[in-house]
């Protein structure tokens, strides 16, 4: 897949509208009951980058970024300001934030995930675009050292240990992350007159599967 490891300007993504999207197929039976199914194992996020534009300079930056990505051709990193870290907004990131696996003395690679829990239900979201300098890993509460105990691929979210963790050892992680995304349009339509009057262009951005 064509992807540029560059982040959409964060001052433009701040203020953008967006969030997760699910796809649910619902069939209403003759007796009024419903059968519900989803073809998607994971949610997909949509955003409107136009809501983050505040000046004519912002439009110039947007157009330059759009042209460099050739519209929908190349993906990029997007900071979702409402959900970009392993810890709650009020807490510092620590290596114990998210459980990503249990050791078995065999497996040495673990995918970083973020868990979304409500009641007894839990959704594990794979995290693939980690932010450099933010990753912390712990094993059973003991902080690990990158380059000594493990390595991490910031573009795939895979953590590789030099030695497989012990049986039932809890592997946890703390981090910041971006959303892999692309423009959901091949055109940016702007008007200086309407922008100065308070109307901003629609700039749809959509998460991509990697």
Steps between C-alpha positions, in 0.01 A plus 500: 500500500618855421562679828708802598635493856417866554246651736222732390572842660378466859392862529257431214373168633429664837135601484409254226173310531505122497499170678452123463261343252355148507307306237205294623266295282152476652224268380154538651319167509128448440441470875663836565823363646829605350812320385812717513838428350813697416750427221757723672718366780637850561352848492607763249541868573385795290594865541435839343831687490328815374375577850859554615568782253523844661693721257596540137845372591334179620344452156840535336647237734203270432528530123876433513445187709217386271711547187798318652272202574352520148147508637385153602810331361722494810405440859640695794499521878213683667487610864154437643503752784212323674680163510877491451652353816496184711400676823203718587551871423535578871779244558864470407593224257664199668620161388208337678219677313386229259522120522624375162565134576611222733836325483541131422880473467451442125350810339730802483291734280192686621267741322438819694127549558268737681218349703156662514296349783142559608337263745602147407562587133844589365630606160872463424612751236829427320734802515734530203630857482688571824657837576877500535630544856170418672501119527548339843490124555472304825497128579312408818545859617874516433596779254693373197775683313467554125805377312594270787188300590286568194464686171189661357393570143334842511328439165340163580464509879688170543708461817776238478671374818858374499378208711138372513329615823437245775179297515202715603716813521285804425635708212372857520565816304462877513523720191367772274377409153370634170222372274601378152279704268455650154295775343153378404482737204708587196410868510533788746256777413566832672375856469676788670174695521300226672791400724533857629125499554528201731436211261773236486553239226414134551819299530401137569766270646449128555693232685667234283561132570863396498 
